[in-house]
Amino acid sequence: MKAFRNYLNKIKPNFEEGGKFHAFQSVFEGIETFLFVPNATAKTGTHIHDAIDSKRIMSIVVIALMPALLFGMYNVGYQHYKAIGTLADTGFIELFAYGLLAVLPKIIVSYVVGLGIEFVVAQWKKEEIQEGFLVTGILIPMIVPVDCPLWMLAIATAFAVIFAKEVFGGTGMNIFNVALITRAFLFFAYPSKMSGDSVWIPTDSLFGLGNGQVVDGFSGATALGVASTASAPDGFQAFNWDMITGLIPGSIGETSVIAIALGAILLLWTGIASWKTMFSVFVGGAFMAWIFNAIGPDTAMAHMPWYEHLVLGGFCFGAVFMATDPVTSARTETGKYIYGFLIGVMAIVIRVLNPGYPEGMMLAILLMNIFAPLIDYYVVQSNINRRAKRALKTSNA
């Protein structure tokens, strides 16, 4: 790395003002700061932030996502070989390799399209390239079905980066979670590729791995999909440990509660994610599910136990990695409780009352992204009013 650092120092003048490659200065700086920590600090008033702050945050979030991503790859292979009836004869390496080959192209497309747009915008605005898409780029493939076509993913990623991020001013200025906007675009533009039984399990051969026809009677529907179409309140499968381990159909990174919990522990231990937001999402979801259990409509989704709501679909993943996004969530301490609680409530409301969209978490978070600034405003105003009354009371005394 020292030799590479010396090489970058040698060619750096070519990309600075007056150099023959000055037009690509932001591209060079983006690569340099990704590989090496810049020797700089940022000072704002009495606050001093070292240059590694944003890079450290992005890196830790990516590391926290690794358990869910790696398990998701394994589960893709697991579901494929289960569908073709050869799971018992297939080893771990082959299962994981199949999933890796299925998921890796989506990660590549996400980064190439998203970072490509950010490089172009940075060049046009003559600004440095921000690290924000390092996390977004890996989140996007994790929250879509494995059978989502690459060209659709490319279009959705481009739409989200341009219209949900760059038009607002870039990293740190967006009001919506960019990864969720990508999924929302896919859901509303190409609904057949975001729902149904077939989108969650790949059935094609990949580089010689995985081959065969899906066995008769096999269903690739998600657990929430089954519950949403059940004709009777008790028409949904009972709780089983596959819901916790994640060996069920679903989006690539959203099925394993255990893998997501490992990421949550890292985020909470490092202080990057707010435990108040995360905890409140689960409380809100459990509360609303309990309400529907008591007085809800006579459907399987409404009568699903509260703990099943919390472990199925994208609820855990959304609570840990999406609701806690520091840019789009509430920032006041009291506001974090309110924001998280309402996300949990709205996710269950959408699941139960909208059979056409049994997931709910995506729309709940995007909806609360809109209201996060309003929540913070009223929390701050409440504090101001309370202190003003206290001061008035003290002065009168």
N, C-alpha and C positions, 0 to 999 in steps of 0.2 A: 504493500500500500504506500510505503514511503516513496518508492520509485514512481508510482503512478501520481502521487502528490507533486513530485518534482516535475513530472511531465506536464501536468496541468498548469503549474506555475510558469513553465517555459512558454506554453502556447497562449496563456491568458492575455498578454498584451495585444494579440491579434483580434480579440473580442472586445477590447475596451475602446473608448472614444478615440477615433482616429485610426484604429486597426482595420485591416482589410476585411475582417469578418464582423465588424461592429454591428451589422444588422441582426446578427444572431447572438447578441450579448445575453439576452434573457434566457436563451436556450442553454448557453454555456453555464450561466450562473445556476440555473435549475439543476443541471447535472452535477455541478460542483458541490452545491449545498446539500444535495441528496446523499452524496458519497462522503462528504466531510463536513464537520461542524464549522460554520463560519466564525471567524474570530471577531465578533462584534457584540455590542450590547445595545439595548434600546432603553432610553430614558424618557419617562413621562412624568413630569412633576417630581414627586418624591419616590416614585416607583422605578425600579431598575429591573429589567428582565434580561437574563442571559440569552444568547443567540440560539441555544439548544431548546428553548421552551416549547415552541410549536412542534419542532422535530421530535422531541422526546414524547410529547403527547400522542402524535400520530403513530410513532413506532410502537408505543405501549398498547394502543388500541388495536393495531394490526396483530400484535402478539396475542392479545386477548381473544381475537377472532379465530386464531389458528385451531384451537380444539374443535370448534363447531365446523370450521371449513374442512378439516381433515376427516372428521367423522362423517360429514356430509358426503365426501367423496366415497368413503367406504359404504355408506348406506345406498348410494346410487348403484354401486355394483351389487350390493346385497339384494336390492329390490329387483334388479334386472334378472339375476340368476334365479331368484325365487319365482319370478313371473314365467320363466321358461322351464321351470321344473328341474333345474340341475344344481340347486343350492347345496345339497348334501355332498356333492362330488367336487365342489369348488373350494379352493383354499383361500386364506386371507389375502395373500399377495395378489392373486388374480382378481378378487373382488375389489381391492383397493386400486389396482392398476386400471381396471375398467372405469371406475369412478373418476380417477385422475384424468384419464383421456377424455371423458365426457365433460368434465368441469373446466379443465385448463383452457380450452379455446374461449370459453365465456369470460374468464379472467383476462385473457389477452385482449379480446375485443373491447372489454370495458376500459382497460387502461389505455389502449392505443387510441380509441375514439375520444375518451375524456381528456387525457393528457394532451392529445394532439390539439384539441380545441383550446385548452388552456395555454399551450405554447403559442398558438397563433394570436390569441387575445393579448397575451403578455408582450409579444413582439409589436403588435399594433399600438398598444397603450404605453410601450416602452417602460414596462414595470417588471419586477421580479416575479418569477413563477412561484406560487404558493404551494405548500405541502398538503393542502386540504384534501385533494383528490386521492391521496394515497389510501385513505380510509374509505372514501366513497367508492373508489374503484374496486375494492374487494367486497364491499357490502352489496353492491348491485348483483353480482352473480349468485350471491348467497340467498337472495330473497326472491329468486325467480324459479319457475319449474325447470328441471334439467332438460326437458324437451323443447324449450323456447328456442326458436331459430336464431342464429347468430345475427342475421341481417336485421331482425326485429330488435334485438338487444342493442345493436349499433345505433339504430334510429332513435330508440327510446333514450339511450345514454346521451346522445347529441342533443336531443330536445331538452332533457333535464339540465344539462350543464349550461346550455345557452339561456334558456328561459326561466330556470329556477335558481340560477347562480350568477352568471355573468351579467345579466341585465340589471341585477341588484347591486353590482359593484364587485363581485368576486367573493373569494373566501372570507368568511366572517360577516358578510353583509346579507346573505340569503335568509329569507324568512321561512322557507320550507326546507325540509330535509331532502336533499338532492336524490339520494338513493330511493326514497319512497316516491318521489315524483316520477322516477324512472319506472317503478312498478305500476304506479297509477296510470301512466301513459299506456303501458302495455295492456293493462286490464281493460281500459276503456276503448283503446284503438284495436286491440286484437284479443277480444274476450275468449275466443275458442282456444287460444294458446295459453290461457292463464287459468282455465278451469276445466272440469271434466276428469275422467278417469285416466286417459292416455297420456296427459302431459307430464305426469309426475314420474313416470318410469320409462327410460329409453329401452327400445326393443331391438335396435339395430346392432350389428357387429361393428366393433371399433378396432381397427388394426389387427384383426384376427381374434380379438377377444370377444366372447359373448356371441352366441349364435343359436338360433332356434326359434320356434314359434311359441307365443304365449299360450300357456296351458288353458284348456277350456274351464270356464267358470271363475277364472282369476279376475279380481277387481283391483284396480290401481287407484281407487278413490281414496282421498284423505279421510281421516276420522271425522273431521267437521263436515266434509261433503256427505258422508253417510248419514250423519245426524240431521243435516238440513233437509234430506230427502226422505227420512223415515216417516212412515205413515201413522205411526202410533207413538205415544210418549215414551214407551219402553222399547222402541225399535232401534236403540243404539247399543253398541257393544259395551260391556262392562269394563271398568278400569282394568288395565293390565300394565305390566312393567315395560312393555315395548313403548308405551307413551313416554316413559321417563328416559329410557336408553336412547330412543329415537329411531328404532328399527321399524318405521312406518313410512308410508308415502307422504311427501310434502316438499316444500321448497328446500333447496340444497342445504342451507345452513340452519334451518329453523326447527328441526325435528328433535334433537337431543337436548333434553333439559340438563343432563349432567355436563355436557360439553359447554353449554351456555353458562352454567353455574361456575365453571372453572374460569371462564372469561370475566364473569361478574366479580369474582373474588379478587382478581388482579386489578380490575378497574377501581374497585372500592378500596383496596389496600393502598394503591398509589394515589388515591384521592382525585382521580380524573373524572369519575362518574359520581353523581350525587346519590347517596343512599336514600335521601328523602324522596326524590323523584321516583327512584326504582321501587322502594317500599310502597309508596302511595299508589302506584299503578296496580300492584297486586291486591292491595286493600280495596281499591275501587272496583276491580274486577270481581273479587270474591263477594263484596257487598251486593253488587248488582245481580250477580248470578243467584245469590241467596234470595233476593227480592223476587226474581222470576220464578224460582223454585216454589215460592210461597203463593204468589198471585199472578203468575205469568200465564200465557196462552197454553193450550193443551197440545204442545208439540214436544218432540224429542229434544230439540235444542234448548227449549225453555226449562225442561226438567232434568237436564244434564247437571250432575253435581258440580258445585263451584270449583272443586279442585281439578276436575277434568277440564273445565274451561281454561284454567290457568296453565295447564301443561300441554294443551293441544294447539295446533296451528302456530302462528307467529307471535303468540302472546308473550312468552318468555323472552324471545329474541328482541321483540319490540321494546319491552320494558327495560332490558339491559343495554342494548346498543343503539336504539333509535330515540326513545323518549328522553334519554339522558344526554343527547347531543347538546353541548353547551351553547351552540349558536342559535338554535331554533327553539330551545325550551325556556321556561321561566328562569329568571336569575336571582330573584329575591328568595330568601330562605323560606318564608311562609308561602310564597308563590309556588315553590317547588312541590309542596304538599298538595296544594289545590290543583296544580297542573297535572301531576301524576294521577291523582285520584280521579279526575274527570276523564283522563285517557282510559283508565281501566273501566269506568262506568260506560263510556261511549262505545268501547270495543264490544262489550257484552250486549248492549242495546242493539247495535248494528247486527251482530251475529243472530240474535233471537228474532228480531223484527224484520230482518231483510233476508229471506231465504235465498234470494238470488246472489247474495254475497256473504257466505257463512264465515269468512275470516274476521273482518271487522277492525283488526289492529291498525292496518295501514291508514284507513280513512279516519280512525279516531285520532291518531297522532297528527296527521296533516290538518285536521280540523282544529286541534288544540295548538298547533303551530301558529295559527291565525290569532288565537286568543291569548297566547303567552305574553305579548307586550301589554295587553289590556289588564291581565291578571297582575303583572308587576306594577302597573300604574296605580291600580286601586290599593295594592298592598302598601306602596310608598305613601299614597295620599292618606291612607288610614293611619300610618305611623306619624305623619305630619300633623294630622288633626288631633291625635291622641296627645302628642307632645305639646301642641298649642294649648289644649285644654288644661294640661298639667301646669304649664307655665302661667296661664291666666289664673288658675286656682292658687298657685303659690304667690303670685303678685298681690292678689286680693287678700290673702291671709296676712 
